[in-house]
């Protein structure tokens, strides 16, 4: 297909990280199609507009994607570039995730002002995070630590650490890597200590279902192993009907053609962290994710803990 006269309009959030992620997609498309015309539109989401409000109090799923999805539905843009972990498990009618590029490192990172890892931080050290998932797992590992709310973009969070507001903060490794800030990482938290958010480290390229031209443009960027893994994770999230107000996480990976998915469903205070694993065929990814969620729901008495 000749793309020399084709134009693609890409929508993204305005944060430095969102722009950087979008730039990686733009560069990849330009390398594939040097004559392709690319237009970037910056959209402010409700999540960006309420940065002083805790995630579990914002009160909406998709707070970082809704405005981009609206622009897609109204035909103002052709492609939305998202962090996959921001995507609700159910998408608006008429939209789909057309492409999932290869996943970055899915782990969480501890960035501490002292350079000490999580296990060696002083008693009652103050940890900053906006995530109930991270809070519950950190408290389970170190009940003595004080976990306080931390919101804002990545630069804001790092500056608050430097100002001495926190002893350490927890961020996604992928975001730090993408911004060239991996040297700031004190410790890569192992997944058996801090299980990642669903889709963490992956990008989601969202389009209208009927837009076959854009889908064909994106096809070479799709990474099937990542897509299979995150489909299991998102099925897990869908079964829990969970959002930012639920301390839940899941991580799936393919080993020797088998899919392994681990999930947690925790109490916010970390007093109980329920963990389970499922394994099976890569062709049953969604079934495995759903089954894992059902196991954890059964372990929690059929209810989902909320913050």
VMD Tcl script that draws the C-alpha trace (Angstrom):
set ca {
  {0.00 0.00 0.00}
  {1.26 3.50 -0.86}
  {1.44 5.71 2.26}
  {3.22 8.63 0.57}
  {0.16 10.89 0.70}
  {-1.47 9.44 3.80}
  {-1.79 11.46 6.99}
  {-2.21 10.09 10.49}
  {-3.40 12.22 13.42}
  {-2.14 11.02 16.80}
  {-3.62 12.04 20.15}
  {-1.66 11.95 23.39}
  {-1.53 13.41 26.88}
  {0.79 16.36 27.38}
  {3.10 15.01 30.07}
  {6.78 14.58 29.24}
  {6.44 10.81 29.58}
  {3.33 10.63 27.37}
  {5.03 12.77 24.71}
  {8.18 10.63 24.88}
  {6.13 7.44 24.47}
  {4.30 8.96 21.53}
  {7.60 10.07 19.99}
  {8.81 6.46 19.99}
  {5.73 5.48 17.96}
  {6.20 8.45 15.63}
  {9.84 7.50 15.04}
  {8.91 3.88 14.36}
  {6.25 4.93 11.85}
  {8.62 7.38 10.14}
  {11.22 4.63 9.79}
  {8.62 2.36 8.20}
  {6.94 5.03 6.05}
  {9.26 8.02 5.41}
  {6.62 9.87 3.38}
  {3.83 9.48 5.95}
  {2.45 12.79 7.26}
  {2.10 12.70 11.07}
  {0.21 15.25 13.14}
  {0.30 15.29 16.96}
  {-2.61 16.58 19.06}
  {-2.16 17.16 22.80}
  {-5.25 16.41 24.88}
  {-5.75 17.15 28.59}
  {-7.45 14.29 30.41}
  {-9.53 14.42 33.58}
  {-6.73 12.60 35.40}
  {-4.28 15.34 34.43}
  {-6.72 18.02 35.59}
  {-7.11 16.52 39.09}
  {-3.52 15.87 40.13}
  {-4.07 16.82 43.77}
  {-6.86 14.25 44.22}
  {-5.98 10.66 45.24}
  {-6.57 8.16 42.45}
  {-9.19 6.26 44.41}
  {-11.19 9.46 44.90}
  {-11.20 10.75 41.32}
  {-14.20 8.49 40.75}
  {-13.83 7.52 37.13}
  {-12.32 4.63 35.23}
  {-10.24 5.68 32.27}
  {-9.36 9.07 33.74}
  {-6.20 9.25 31.62}
  {-7.77 8.05 28.35}
  {-11.39 9.22 28.16}
  {-10.77 12.51 26.36}
  {-8.46 10.83 23.86}
  {-11.10 8.19 23.19}
  {-13.71 10.89 22.68}
  {-11.49 12.56 20.09}
  {-11.15 9.20 18.33}
  {-14.90 8.63 18.30}
  {-15.52 12.14 16.95}
  {-12.98 11.64 14.16}
  {-10.61 14.37 15.39}
  {-7.68 11.93 15.62}
  {-6.90 8.53 14.11}
  {-4.75 7.03 16.85}
  {-4.51 7.33 20.62}
  {-1.24 6.41 22.30}
  {-1.72 5.26 25.90}
  {0.11 3.54 28.71}
  {-1.74 0.23 28.72}
  {-2.04 0.25 32.51}
  {-4.27 3.36 32.19}
  {-6.76 1.54 29.93}
  {-10.03 0.31 31.46}
  {-10.76 -3.37 30.84}
  {-13.82 -2.40 28.77}
  {-13.43 -0.01 25.84}
  {-16.07 2.29 24.31}
  {-18.13 0.81 21.48}
  {-16.41 1.40 18.15}
  {-12.85 1.47 19.54}
  {-10.22 -1.22 20.02}
  {-6.55 -1.65 20.81}
  {-5.21 -2.17 17.31}
  {-1.58 -2.67 18.26}
  {0.53 -3.45 21.32}
  {4.27 -2.90 20.81}
  {6.91 -4.87 22.71}
  {6.69 -4.35 26.44}
  {9.27 -2.42 28.45}
  {10.40 -3.61 31.90}
  {7.13 -4.17 33.84}
  {8.61 -3.88 37.34}
  {8.28 -1.12 39.92}
  {11.32 0.87 40.99}
  {12.27 2.25 44.37}
  {14.00 5.62 44.21}
  {15.37 6.56 47.63}
  {17.19 9.75 48.62}
  {19.59 7.75 50.81}
  {20.36 5.14 48.19}
  {19.09 2.41 50.53}
  {16.91 -0.44 49.19}
  {13.43 -1.08 50.59}
  {14.59 -3.70 53.11}
  {17.18 -1.34 54.62}
  {15.18 1.89 54.90}
  {14.93 3.23 58.48}
  {11.91 2.34 60.61}
  {8.96 4.67 59.90}
  {10.56 5.97 56.70}
  {8.01 7.78 54.50}
  {7.30 6.20 51.11}
  {5.46 8.13 48.40}
  {3.09 6.42 45.98}
  {-0.34 7.06 44.51}
  {-1.03 3.36 43.99}
  {-3.09 1.22 46.40}
  {-1.51 -1.83 44.77}
  {1.98 -0.61 45.65}
  {0.94 0.59 49.10}
  {-0.57 -2.75 50.14}
  {2.43 -4.77 48.98}
  {4.97 -2.42 50.57}
  {3.05 -2.51 53.86}
  {2.91 -6.30 53.70}
  {6.70 -6.40 53.32}
  {7.48 -3.59 55.77}
  {4.49 -2.82 58.06}
  {6.55 -0.19 59.90}
  {6.90 2.07 56.86}
  {4.65 5.11 56.44}
  {3.09 5.23 52.96}
  {1.78 8.64 51.89}
  {-0.08 9.86 48.80}
  {2.08 11.09 45.94}
  {0.62 12.37 42.68}
  {1.84 14.46 39.78}
  {3.89 13.68 36.71}
  {7.20 11.88 36.99}
  {9.29 15.06 37.23}
  {7.03 16.40 40.00}
  {7.33 13.18 41.98}
  {11.11 13.14 41.70}
  {11.33 16.79 42.75}
  {9.23 16.08 45.86}
  {11.68 13.34 46.78}
  {14.60 15.74 46.30}
  {12.86 18.33 48.49}
  {12.83 15.83 51.36}
  {9.07 15.25 51.45}
  {9.67 11.48 51.27}
  {12.43 9.04 52.17}
  {11.73 7.13 48.96}
  {9.16 6.91 46.18}
  {7.95 4.06 43.99}
  {7.65 4.54 40.22}
  {7.36 2.33 37.15}
  {10.73 1.22 35.80}
  {9.41 1.66 32.24}
  {8.73 5.36 32.67}
  {12.17 6.03 34.11}
  {13.81 4.02 31.33}
  {11.86 5.81 28.60}
  {12.89 9.20 29.96}
  {16.55 8.22 30.26}
  {16.40 8.34 34.06}
  {17.24 4.73 34.84}
  {20.30 5.90 36.79}
  {17.95 7.25 39.46}
  {16.67 3.76 40.29}
  {17.86 2.55 43.69}
  {16.24 -0.87 43.43}
  {14.23 -2.80 40.87}
  {11.52 -4.31 43.05}
  {11.16 -8.03 42.20}
  {7.70 -9.10 41.07}
  {7.40 -11.51 43.99}
  {7.65 -8.51 46.32}
  {5.68 -5.95 44.32}
  {3.54 -7.39 41.54}
  {3.03 -4.85 38.72}
  {-0.18 -3.23 37.57}
  {-2.04 -4.88 34.71}
  {-0.32 -3.89 31.47}
  {2.50 -2.02 33.20}
  {5.39 -1.32 30.83}
  {3.29 -1.80 27.69}
  {1.77 0.75 25.33}
  {-1.69 0.56 23.78}
  {-2.33 1.98 20.32}
  {-6.07 2.59 20.12}
  {-8.04 3.23 16.92}
  {-11.57 3.07 15.58}
  {-12.52 -0.50 14.71}
  {-13.60 0.50 11.20}
  {-10.31 2.31 10.46}
  {-8.52 -0.41 8.50}
  {-5.92 1.95 7.02}
  {-4.53 2.98 10.40}
  {-4.57 -0.62 11.60}
  {-2.50 -1.70 8.60}
  {0.00 1.08 9.31}
  {0.45 -0.14 12.86}
  {0.61 -3.87 12.11}
  {4.45 -4.07 11.89}
  {4.74 -2.59 15.40}
  {2.60 -5.28 17.04}
  {4.35 -7.72 19.39}
  {2.33 -10.92 19.72}
  {3.95 -12.23 22.93}
  {3.25 -8.97 24.75}
  {-0.30 -8.94 23.40}
  {-0.97 -12.48 24.63}
  {0.41 -11.73 28.09}
  {-1.52 -8.51 28.58}
  {-4.73 -10.06 27.26}
  {-4.57 -12.46 30.22}
  {-3.87 -9.59 32.61}
  {-6.73 -7.50 31.24}
  {-9.13 -10.45 31.47}
  {-8.12 -10.70 35.14}
  {-8.92 -7.00 35.62}
  {-12.19 -7.30 33.72}
  {-13.40 -10.15 35.93}
  {-12.59 -8.15 39.06}
  {-14.26 -5.06 37.53}
  {-11.33 -3.27 39.09}
  {-9.90 0.21 38.69}
  {-7.54 2.46 40.65}
  {-9.59 2.00 43.83}
  {-8.73 -1.70 44.04}
  {-5.36 -3.02 45.32}
  {-4.95 -5.62 42.59}
  {-2.19 -6.51 40.18}
  {-1.26 -9.19 37.68}
  {1.71 -10.16 35.59}
  {1.77 -12.74 32.80}
  {4.70 -14.11 30.84}
  {5.32 -16.80 28.27}
  {7.84 -19.54 29.11}
  {8.41 -22.40 26.66}
  {5.11 -21.76 24.87}
  {3.18 -21.84 28.16}
  {1.53 -18.81 29.73}
  {2.02 -18.15 33.44}
  {0.00 -15.44 35.18}
  {0.29 -14.37 38.81}
  {-2.19 -12.08 40.48}
  {-2.81 -10.41 43.83}
  {-5.88 -9.04 45.54}
  {-4.90 -7.21 48.73}
  {-6.28 -5.27 51.62}
  {-5.13 -1.65 51.45}
  {-3.27 -1.81 54.77}
  {-1.27 -4.81 53.57}
  {-2.60 -6.97 56.39}
  {-3.76 -9.55 53.83}
  {-2.26 -9.99 50.36}
  {-3.92 -12.87 48.51}
  {-1.77 -14.29 45.72}
  {-2.40 -17.04 43.19}
  {-1.06 -18.30 39.86}
  {-2.52 -19.98 36.80}
  {-0.72 -21.59 33.90}
  {-1.80 -23.03 30.59}
  {-1.81 -22.64 26.83}
  {-1.02 -19.30 25.24}
  {-4.24 -19.81 23.27}
  {-6.27 -19.63 26.50}
  {-4.88 -16.35 27.80}
  {-8.21 -14.71 28.62}
  {-9.57 -17.88 30.24}
  {-6.47 -18.06 32.45}
  {-6.81 -14.44 33.52}
  {-10.49 -14.86 34.31}
  {-9.87 -18.07 36.25}
  {-7.15 -16.39 38.29}
  {-9.48 -13.54 39.24}
  {-12.17 -15.99 40.27}
  {-9.71 -17.86 42.49}
  {-8.69 -14.65 44.26}
  {-12.31 -13.57 44.65}
  {-13.06 -16.90 46.26}
  {-10.10 -16.44 48.60}
  {-11.45 -13.02 49.61}
  {-14.95 -14.27 50.33}
  {-16.40 -13.07 47.03}
  {-15.78 -9.37 47.64}
  {-13.23 -6.99 46.19}
  {-11.31 -4.94 48.80}
  {-11.38 -1.21 48.06}
  {-9.59 1.84 49.32}
}
mol new
graphics top color blue
foreach p $ca { graphics top sphere $p radius 0.5 }
foreach p [lrange $ca 0 end-1] q [lrange $ca 1 end] { graphics top cylinder $p $q radius 0.2 }
display resetview
